Amino acid sequence: MQIISLLCNAEEKARELMAQERQHNEHLHDSMLSRSSQEVEASIAPDDTHK
């Protein structure tokens, strides 16, 4: 019974870690998309810094 409990705990921990990794990867993906969008907008917008 103790082995089954340990296996269940290990599986739960693995699921938690996979969920955390997925959330982290989604955050990185969203951040990269946001940053690239900002860079594209900045390259299209007129450059007012050299007036």
N, C-alpha and C positions, 0 to 999 in steps of 0.2 A: 504494500500500500504506500509506503514511503517513496519508493521508486516512481510510482505513478504520479505522486504529488510533485516530486522533483521535475519529472518530465513536463507536467502541466505548467509548472512555474517557468521552466526554461522556454517552453513554447510561447507563453504569454510575454515573457521578456523579449523574445525574438520578434514577436508581432509589434510590441511597443517600439523597439529600435527601428524596425522597418518603417513604421508609420512616421517616426521622427525624421528618418532619412528622407522619406518621400516629401514631407513638409519642407525640409531644408532645401531639397532640390527644386521644389516648386517655387520657393521664395527666391532662390538664385535665378531661376528662369524668368520670373516676373521682374526681378531687378534688372536683369540683362535686357529684357524687352523694353522696359521703361527707359533705361539709359540709352539704348540704341535709338528709340523714338525721339528722345530729346536731342541726340546728336544729329539725326536727320532733320528735325525741325530747325535746329540751329544752322545747319548748312544751307537750308532753303531760305530762311529768313534773311532779310537784308542786314548787312553788318553795319551797325550804327556806331561802332567803337572807333572808327577812323574818320570822324568828321572834322 
